[in-house]
Amino acid sequence: MIPLLSARRLTGTPSAIAAATLSYDVGPDDLWVGTEVLRTYADDGARRAMADLRAFIDRCPTASPSAQLGGGSYRYASAPGPQLGDESVHVSCTATSGADALKWDVLLVRIGTTLVVIQEEGNKPGNDELLTQVAEAALHRYQSTGS
């Protein structure tokens, strides 16, 4: 989960959370790995979480954790996501530590009081095709089954 979403002050307290790890064998030397998280809120917490996330990234796109947390820095950027749910946002993150950099993308889709979050786990940056496909499938499953 992107560190920004783990902060309670940003997202409020969900009434329920479910998560799954996803993988897809893209080719002989390429494996796509991601995480799907559903966060359901009792009130308008999902809407507030999306607004808070956008505002936080606009206000502070770079975060530097303390040395106790490994140091380095995180750089975030947000853009409108695909036309899914009531609203969506695409968040890109680059984590650096010394000369090493890890990049990943996240799609957050709000449908009513629920956030559907799909995060790539350090896959090739810039290729959002699978990220969007997985988000579409997760949203369809949630709308069909409620889980």
C-alpha positions in Angstrom: 0.0 0.0 0.0 1.3 3.4 -0.8 2.6 5.0 2.4 0.2 8.0 2.0 -2.8 5.7 2.3 -1.6 4.1 5.5 -1.9 7.4 7.4 -5.1 7.5 9.4 -5.3 11.3 9.2 -5.5 11.1 5.5 -8.1 8.4 5.0 -10.2 8.3 8.2 -11.1 4.9 9.6 -12.5 2.4 7.2 -15.3 0.1 8.5 -13.8 -2.8 6.5 -10.6 -3.6 4.6 -9.8 -6.6 2.4 -6.6 -7.2 0.4 -5.2 -9.6 -2.1 -1.9 -10.0 -3.9 -2.2 -10.4 -7.7 0.2 -11.8 -10.3 0.2 -12.3 -14.0 2.8 -14.0 -16.1 3.3 -11.5 -18.9 6.0 -13.4 -20.7 9.0 -15.7 -20.2 11.0 -13.0 -18.4 8.3 -10.7 -17.1 5.9 -11.1 -14.2 3.3 -8.4 -13.3 2.7 -8.3 -9.5 0.2 -6.0 -7.7 -2.0 -5.6 -4.7 -5.8 -5.0 -4.6 -7.2 -3.4 -1.5 -10.9 -2.6 -0.8 -11.5 0.0 1.9 -15.2 0.6 2.8 -16.3 3.5 4.9 -19.5 4.1 6.9 -19.8 7.7 5.8 -18.2 9.9 3.1 -14.7 8.8 4.1 -13.9 7.4 0.7 -14.7 10.8 -1.0 -12.6 12.6 1.7 -9.7 10.2 1.3 -9.5 10.9 -2.4 -9.7 14.7 -1.8 -7.1 14.5 1.0 -4.8 12.4 -1.1 -4.9 14.9 -4.0 -4.4 17.9 -1.7 -1.5 16.2 0.1 0.3 15.4 -3.1 -0.2 18.9 -4.5 1.0 20.4 -1.2 3.9 18.1 -0.5 4.9 15.9 -3.5 8.2 14.7 -1.8 8.4 12.9 1.5 11.6 11.9 3.3 11.1 9.2 6.0 13.4 9.3 9.0 16.6 7.3 9.0 14.9 4.8 11.3 12.5 4.0 8.5 15.3 3.5 6.0 15.8 7.1 4.9 15.6 7.9 1.2 12.7 9.8 -0.2 9.3 9.3 -2.0 8.2 11.5 -4.9 4.5 11.4 -5.7 2.5 12.7 -8.7 -1.3 12.5 -9.3 -3.3 12.7 -12.5 -6.9 11.9 -13.3 -7.5 8.1 -13.6 -9.5 6.2 -16.2 -13.3 6.8 -16.3 -14.1 4.2 -13.6 -16.5 4.4 -10.7 -17.6 7.8 -9.3 -14.1 9.2 -9.5 -10.5 7.9 -9.9 -7.0 9.1 -9.5 -3.7 7.7 -10.9 -0.8 8.1 -8.4 2.8 7.6 -9.5 5.5 7.1 -6.9 9.3 7.0 -7.1 11.2 5.8 -4.0 14.9 6.5 -3.9 17.6 5.4 -1.5 21.1 6.4 -2.5 21.5 5.6 -6.2 18.7 3.1 -6.2 15.2 4.0 -7.4 12.0 2.0 -7.4 8.9 3.2 -9.3 5.3 2.1 -9.2 1.8 3.2 -10.0 -1.5 3.1 -8.2 -5.1 3.5 -9.3 -7.7 4.5 -6.8 -11.3 4.2 -7.8 -14.1 5.4 -5.6 -17.5 3.9 -5.9 -19.9 5.2 -3.3 -18.4 4.7 0.1 -15.7 2.2 -1.1 -12.2 2.7 -2.4 -10.8 0.1 -4.8 -7.0 0.5 -4.8 -4.8 -1.3 -7.3 -1.1 -0.9 -6.8 1.7 -2.3 -8.9 4.6 -3.7 -7.0 7.8 -2.3 -8.6 6.9 -3.4 -12.1 8.1 -1.7 -15.3 7.2 2.0 -15.0 5.1 3.7 -17.7 3.1 0.6 -18.8 -0.3 1.1 -17.2 -2.2 -1.2 -19.5 -2.4 -4.1 -16.9 -3.0 -1.7 -14.1 -6.1 -0.3 -15.8 -7.3 -3.8 -16.8 -6.9 -5.1 -13.3 -8.8 -2.0 -11.9 -11.6 -2.6 -14.4 -11.9 -6.2 -13.4 -11.8 -5.4 -9.7 -14.4 -2.8 -10.0 -16.7 -5.1 -12.0 -16.3 -7.8 -9.4 -17.0 -5.4 -6.6 -20.1 -4.1 -8.4 -21.3 -7.7 -9.1 -20.6 -9.2 -5.7 -19.9 -6.5 -3.2 -16.5 -7.9 -2.5 
